[in-house]
């Protein structure tokens, strides 16, 4: 994610249970995202993140498949 978003989480962990992988991320917002949220524009941050995740979905899926 850091390669595509310009910044990654400061801390992350992975939990695997059967066929589910959960990865909580800490402090992953960029300065621009924090500014937008503070201005009441969290909806724009969600839209941008959703668009980015869809754009790089094949790379994310491949990485998870390779690691699991």
Residue frames as qw, qx, qy, qz and C-alpha x, y, z in Angstrom:
[[0.000, 0.886, 0.464, 0.000, 0.00, 0.00, 0.00],
 [0.329, -0.754, 0.078, 0.563, 2.83, 2.39, 0.82],
 [0.399, -0.068, 0.575, 0.711, 4.19, 2.08, -2.73],
 [0.101, 0.540, 0.664, 0.507, 0.84, 3.12, -4.21],
 [0.242, -0.875, -0.415, -0.061, -0.46, 5.54, -1.59],
 [0.254, 0.741, -0.240, 0.573, 2.80, 7.25, -0.71],
 [0.212, -0.468, 0.617, -0.596, 2.62, 6.24, 2.93],
 [0.617, -0.163, -0.761, -0.118, 1.87, 3.10, 4.85],
 [0.678, -0.682, -0.181, -0.205, 0.68, 2.26, 8.33],
 [0.033, -0.731, 0.588, -0.344, 3.11, 2.74, 11.20],
 [0.285, -0.222, 0.895, -0.262, 2.11, -0.62, 12.66],
 [0.750, 0.089, -0.321, -0.571, 0.22, -3.62, 11.36],
 [0.390, -0.219, 0.873, -0.195, -0.58, -7.15, 12.43],
 [0.567, 0.094, -0.606, -0.550, -2.15, -10.11, 10.68],
 [0.532, -0.092, 0.719, -0.437, -4.58, -12.60, 12.13],
 [0.454, 0.167, -0.726, -0.489, -5.45, -15.77, 10.22],
 [0.513, 0.007, 0.727, -0.456, -8.36, -18.03, 11.08],
 [0.667, 0.357, 0.654, -0.004, -9.32, -20.77, 8.64],
 [0.498, 0.439, 0.473, 0.580, -9.99, -18.90, 5.38],
 [0.043, -0.965, -0.210, -0.149, -10.08, -15.35, 6.80],
 [0.596, 0.027, -0.158, 0.787, -7.16, -12.93, 7.03],
 [0.151, -0.951, -0.260, -0.074, -7.63, -9.71, 9.05],
 [0.608, 0.118, -0.119, 0.776, -4.95, -7.00, 9.05],
 [0.183, -0.937, -0.271, 0.124, -5.57, -4.05, 11.37],
 [0.548, 0.397, -0.022, 0.736, -3.43, -1.04, 10.46],
 [0.350, -0.763, -0.310, 0.447, -2.46, 1.79, 12.80],
 [0.115, -0.772, 0.113, 0.615, -1.89, 5.42, 11.82],
 [0.566, 0.181, 0.641, 0.487, -2.29, 4.86, 8.09],
 [0.267, 0.895, 0.356, -0.027, -3.83, 8.19, 7.13],
 [0.529, 0.309, 0.070, 0.787, -1.81, 10.71, 5.15],
 [0.130, -0.305, -0.264, 0.906, -1.59, 14.34, 6.24],
 [0.257, -0.047, -0.407, -0.875, -3.98, 15.24, 3.41],
 [0.474, -0.366, -0.766, -0.234, -6.50, 12.63, 4.57],
 [0.355, -0.427, -0.597, 0.579, -6.32, 13.87, 8.16],
 [0.013, 0.171, -0.012, -0.985, -6.89, 17.43, 6.93],
 [0.378, -0.185, -0.585, -0.693, -9.94, 16.38, 4.93],
 [0.471, -0.422, -0.769, 0.092, -11.40, 14.45, 7.86],
 [0.248, -0.363, -0.411, 0.799, -10.89, 17.44, 10.17],
 [0.168, 0.130, -0.193, -0.958, -12.73, 19.59, 7.60],
 [0.616, 0.246, 0.494, -0.562, -15.70, 17.22, 7.65],
 [0.614, 0.521, -0.384, -0.452, -14.83, 15.59, 4.33],
 [0.482, -0.295, 0.823, -0.051, -14.32, 11.99, 5.48],
 [0.782, 0.440, 0.389, -0.208, -16.60, 10.89, 2.64],
 [0.500, 0.799, -0.316, -0.108, -13.99, 12.09, 0.14],
 [0.167, -0.575, 0.798, -0.066, -11.28, 10.12, 1.91],
 [0.684, 0.063, 0.702, -0.188, -13.43, 6.96, 1.75],
 [0.722, 0.654, 0.116, -0.192, -14.12, 7.51, -1.97],
 [0.285, 0.794, -0.535, -0.048, -10.44, 8.05, -2.76],
 [0.345, -0.409, 0.836, -0.120, -9.33, 5.01, -0.75],
 [0.766, 0.270, 0.539, -0.223, -12.02, 2.84, -2.34],
 [0.636, 0.748, -0.115, -0.149, -10.94, 3.95, -5.84],
 [0.071, 0.712, -0.699, 0.023, -7.27, 3.28, -5.06],
 [0.540, -0.201, 0.797, -0.181, -8.02, -0.16, -3.63],
 [0.793, 0.465, 0.345, -0.192, -10.04, -1.11, -6.72],
 [0.462, 0.816, -0.329, -0.109, -7.25, 0.15, -8.99],
 [0.127, 0.585, -0.791, 0.127, -4.58, -1.97, -7.29],
 [0.847, -0.177, 0.280, -0.416, -6.82, -4.90, -6.33],
 [0.925, 0.290, -0.246, 0.017, -5.00, -7.42, -8.57],
 [0.377, 0.545, -0.578, 0.477, -1.67, -6.56, -6.92],
 [0.434, -0.433, 0.502, -0.610, -3.14, -6.79, -3.43],
 [0.944, -0.015, 0.091, -0.318, -4.81, -10.13, -4.13],
 [0.795, 0.418, -0.399, 0.186, -1.61, -11.53, -5.66],
 [0.095, 0.556, -0.615, 0.551, 0.43, -10.47, -2.60],
 [0.655, -0.296, 0.436, -0.542, -2.01, -12.08, -0.16],
 [0.967, 0.169, -0.072, -0.174, -2.18, -15.26, -2.23],
 [0.600, 0.521, -0.519, 0.316, 1.61, -15.43, -2.39],
 [0.076, -0.494, 0.613, -0.612, 1.93, -14.92, 1.38],
 [0.685, -0.151, 0.483, -0.524, -0.79, -17.36, 2.38]]
